[in-house]
Structure formats: structure tokens, C-alpha cells
Amino acid sequence: MRDVLDDIAAWYASGRTFGLATVVGTFRSAPRPPGASMAVSADGEAAGSVSGGCVEGAVYELAREVMESGRPVVQRYGVTDDDAFAVGLTCGGILDVLVEPVDAASFPEFGEVAAAIRAHRPVALATVVAGPGRIGARRVIWPADASGPSGSGASGSGPDGPRGASGSLAPGEPYAARLDAAVDDDARGMLAQGLTGQRHYGPEGERRLDDLTVFVQSFAPPPRLLVFGAIDFAAAVARVGKFLGYHVTVCDARPVFATSKRFPDADEVVVRWPHKFLDDAEVDERTAICVLTHDPKFDVPLLEVALRTPAGYVGAMGSRRTHEDRLARLREAGLTETELSRLRSPIGLDLGARTPEETAVSIAAELVQLRWGGSGRPLSDTEGRIHGEP
């Protein structure tokens, strides 16, 4: 929904029903991931994509039908070769797509959810996509510490469920509270990790059963990319990091170099000693740290801090000689071999990069490889599935 938010927010404000199609399941080489969305307005305007162009025509027509009937449906595309070619899904993948009508009556929390996504506040949507119950039944779930859309305890307690959630996945059923509570717990865990996908339950929330399939879409704040060293390479890394969806911070102790004018693609530019800034920064498993200073007085104290954070990626620029000298200094500072093993240095994949822009591509490639577990080899030299599991 994030990729079509501006369009559907305008359609929602108009008071007219629109169709929203969301990828809720993928198999084999599916072209778009779970959560990818396409929307169709009451006037027939289309926005977004669920397949990179393969099945958009079929989904468009189904969205028009759903707006007319008012009933959500889950449609599978690419089940057989004949079906795949009929709708254009020739890549061999399979998509499950939820297509639902949306308006103020069916999704009264839309405004709050849209505001949270735009403000980078976390929120999750849980929707029934298979099994007993009503397909399309939705629950909006906020983090446990937020207690509502504004983070101020606004949602309270009541018939809609526990604090920090609204709607129900089994409206009117006596077991609804148990199912909703189980999904709330799982959705908050997924939201903390930025995960989107399916979860399976018994009708009363039993996790050992799989009668009911719930699609949980996490709208987590973007992961952070912390770039240290206000050099030309940092400007290129900030640019590609923003393109990949990171919230980018550039930090350097030198005010003459650390300016917004020199780093227009960064979300923030901080003038501070890097290790002191990192000491106070919020770092989690999705955070990527790029140390581009290649100056011992900056990068050794900084890496002492960085390698002891939960950051999912810590990379440092420099030659192999610089790397060996850096390791020796870090060992003297007391870092263990386990901590040092987390350091990716020299930074980036071996692409033969020379320019700042090429180097930024090699760093971005390493970030993508780490996220999805790719081999880093040319696809023409590999066999099997192109899109592996993360």
C-alpha cells in the first residue's frame, strides 16, 4: 500500500470506493514481493503494480468487479502453464492477490494508517486471506508501546479489542478475542523486524493449526543507513542508499565538509565526532553502518562502538593494508575475534569499482546480498531459483 499511498489517499478523501489489490503470497520466481499493491479508482484510473506488468490487465478487471460486488476475493495467478500464459505470467511464478473494495465504511482507520506511514510510525495490517471466516476481515495493530495511532494511548480498551488495535479478524464470533490476541502478538513481532508475510492459525488463534491464513503487512519505519566521512564517496553512498529505501544520515566532525549542500540526498547531516554520535544513535538489526573515513583517529574509535551494536551491517573503506592495520588497532582496543568477524572490509562486493558512484553500487550490492542471501555470482553462472528465500 505504501507505493500507491498518495493516489489512494486522494481517492479515499473523495468518498468513492476504489479497488485495492495486494500480493499476499508468492511461489517460485514471482516478480513482486508480498505487500506489493495496485489500486483502481472508481473512474478507472490505475496506480501501482502487483507483477511488474505480467498480470496487471487481469487484476485491473477483477478490481472493477470487486468494486461493483463489494466482496473481497483472493485470486491465484500462474497455477498452471496455460493459466500463466493466459494472463502473461510467463516467468513461472505464482501470485496470490487479495483484491478488495475500500471506502470509509470498510476501512474507517485508513486515515490514521496513512498518516502513520507518511510519518514513518510503525503500524501493521492483518487480513484474513483463507480459511473459515470472512475473507478481507481486517485488524489494525499498533506497537505495544504506542497504545494507539498517535502513541499516546488514544485507542484505549473496548469492544474493538485490547489497547493498540482496532477491528477484528472474526467479527461477531465468540472466539474473536482469542484469535485477535494471538495475531496481535505475532504482528507486533513481525513489525519490530519489518517483516511482511502470512501466518496460520486455528479458528481460535491456535498456532499449531493452519485452518486460517492471515496476511500481516508491516509498515515499519525505513531502516537506517549511517554513513561516516563527508567525502565524495559518501555522497554517492547516500544517493544509492536513499534509492534503496534507507533513512540516510551522514556524519562527520568537520563542519566545513558536513553540509546539506554537499549531501542533498541525505535525510540528515550531522556535525559531530562519529563515535560519539553512534554512542547516542538508535541502532537495530536493520541498521547499516558505512565507515568511509579511512583515518585511524576517526574510524578506530567509531568501529569500537559499531562492532558492539546490533547493526546488521558494518563496513569500512580502505585498502587491504589499511584493513590489517585497522584490525591490529581494534585488537589492541580489546575487541574480540567474534566482534571483528562482523566487519566487512574492504567494503562492498568485488565489482572492480573505481569511481565514487561505482563504489556506491558495490556497497549497495553487498547490502542487497546480505539481506536476501544471494551468492554474489553472475546469475548466468548459477542454477535453480532466481529469487531465493530471505
Buried (B, 14 or more C-beta within 10 A) or exposed (E): BBBBBEBBBEBBEEEEBBBBBBBBBBEEBBBBEBBBBBBBBBEEEBBBBBBEEBBBEBBBEBBBEBBEEEEBBBBEBBEEEEBBEEBBBEBBBBBBBBBBBBBEEBBEBBBBBBBBBEEEBBBBBBBBBBBEBBBBBBBBBBBBEBBBBBBEEBBEEEEBBBBBBBBBBBBEBEEBBBBBEBBBBBBBBBBBEBBBBBBBBBBBBBEEEBBBBBBBBBBBBBBBBBBBBBBBBBBBBBBBBBEBEBBBBBBBBEEEBBBEEBBEBBBEBBBBBBBBBBEEBEBBEBBBBBBBBBEEEBBBBBBBBBBBBEBBBBBBBBEEEBBEBBBEBBEEEEBEEEBBEBBBBBBBBEBEBEEBBBBBBBBBBBBEEBBEEBEEEEEEEEEEEEBEEE
